[in-house]
Amino acid sequence: MAFRVSWAGAVTGAVLGGLARGLVAAAHLQITRDTVPVLFITAFIGIVVGAASGIGARPIAGALIGAVLTALVYVIEYPIVLLFGALGALQPPSGLEVVAVGALVGALAGAAGQIAAR
């Protein structure tokens, strides 16, 4: 069976990923004029990860892809998060919290793509 791109899954994942990752960041970030760009960058990362996890239109695969990509991004950006924590601008979110949100977004996006393909 050939891989088929699910635009419904990708768009759903992008919207949910941007919102969910932005909300997680907003919950842990002291929002000021200087930290708003960080919030937008975080939401953009959520858009990319969400779209990638929903493009296959499979809920379980979407959850795994969302969790793995989110964990990878979390490890890469962790030094920056610690710097903001040291400056008192945020309280770092736990890895479990971030990965759970990525998995949930991926599963929902995959399900949306699967429903749209019927």
C-alpha positions as MATLAB code, in Angstrom:
seq = 'MAFRVSWAGAVTGAVLGGLARGLVAAAHLQITRDTVPVLFITAFIGIVVGAASGIGARPIAGALIGAVLTALVYVIEYPIVLLFGALGALQPPSGLEVVAVGALVGALAGAAGQIAAR';
ca = [
       0.000    0.000    0.000;
       1.451    3.331   -1.041;
       1.768    6.228    1.353;
      -0.932    8.816    0.823;
      -0.722   12.299    2.272;
      -3.680   13.278    4.426;
      -4.151   17.016    4.204;
      -6.953   16.875    6.755;
      -4.643   15.152    9.240;
      -1.810   17.570    8.535;
      -3.975   20.674    8.915;
      -5.651   19.322   12.055;
      -2.245   18.457   13.504;
      -0.855   21.876   12.650;
      -3.735   23.719   14.293;
      -3.867   21.509   17.393;
      -0.067   21.360   17.667;
       0.337   25.116   17.521;
      -2.415   25.683   20.061;
      -1.343   22.935   22.437;
       2.357   23.753   22.421;
       1.590   27.459   22.717;
      -0.675   26.806   25.701;
       1.959   24.668   27.429;
       4.519   27.418   26.911;
       2.098   30.104   28.080;
       1.344   28.120   31.224;
       5.037   28.037   32.175;
       6.228   31.376   30.778;
       5.917   34.775   32.371;
       4.463   36.601   29.393;
       6.044   39.983   28.829;
       6.883   41.978   25.734;
      10.301   40.291   25.637;
       9.005   36.720   25.882;
       6.230   36.924   23.267;
       8.615   35.911   20.428;
       9.482   32.780   22.413;
       5.782   31.963   22.584;
       5.414   32.345   18.805;
       8.505   30.223   18.109;
       7.174   27.516   20.407;
       3.789   27.588   18.663;
       5.522   27.344   15.270;
       7.408   24.259   16.429;
       4.061   22.808   17.500;
       2.622   23.528   14.056;
       5.460   21.672   12.333;
       5.395   18.683   14.708;
       1.593   18.484   14.591;
       1.483   18.557   10.803;
       4.185   15.894   10.567;
       2.382   13.634   13.001;
      -1.006   13.917   11.304;
       0.059   13.626    7.689;
      -0.092    9.808    7.680;
      -3.761    9.577    8.789;
      -3.106    6.841   11.370;
      -3.847    7.594   15.027;
      -1.306    5.236   16.618;
       1.460    6.197   14.203;
       0.549    9.854   14.714;
       0.820    9.461   18.480;
       4.228    7.798   18.163;
       5.523   10.356   15.669;
       4.179   13.232   17.766;
       5.768   11.845   20.939;
       9.139   11.125   19.317;
       9.400   14.468   17.500;
       8.303   16.345   20.611;
      10.852   14.498   22.741;
      13.568   15.259   20.196;
      12.686   18.960   20.132;
      12.484   18.999   23.941;
      16.010   17.582   24.260;
      17.385   20.041   21.698;
      15.740   23.102   23.233;
      16.270   22.108   26.882;
      19.426   24.255   27.340;
      17.481   27.302   26.148;
      14.634   26.450   28.531;
      17.126   26.178   31.401;
      18.560   29.580   30.478;
      15.110   31.168   30.623;
      14.545   29.370   33.917;
      17.780   30.777   35.310;
      16.709   34.260   34.226;
      13.412   33.772   36.062;
      11.296   34.067   32.923;
       9.792   30.601   33.070;
       9.366   27.440   35.034;
      10.449   24.562   32.758;
       7.674   22.098   31.865;
       8.308   18.440   32.581;
       9.337   16.207   29.722;
       6.377   13.929   30.373;
       3.950   16.830   30.053;
       5.390   17.978   26.746;
       5.632   14.465   25.261;
       2.074   13.627   26.361;
       0.767   16.735   24.598;
       2.696   15.799   21.443;
       1.333   12.255   21.504;
      -2.229   13.445   22.066;
      -2.030   15.945   19.210;
      -0.547   13.284   16.925;
      -3.279   10.781   17.778;
      -6.057   13.325   17.235;
      -4.534   14.506   13.961;
      -4.122   10.929   12.739;
      -7.723   10.163   13.671;
      -8.931   13.260   11.829;
      -7.000   12.196    8.749;
      -8.397    8.667    8.975;
     -11.968    9.925    9.294;
     -11.507   12.287    6.356;
     -10.190    9.420    4.188;
     -13.394    7.388    4.577;
];
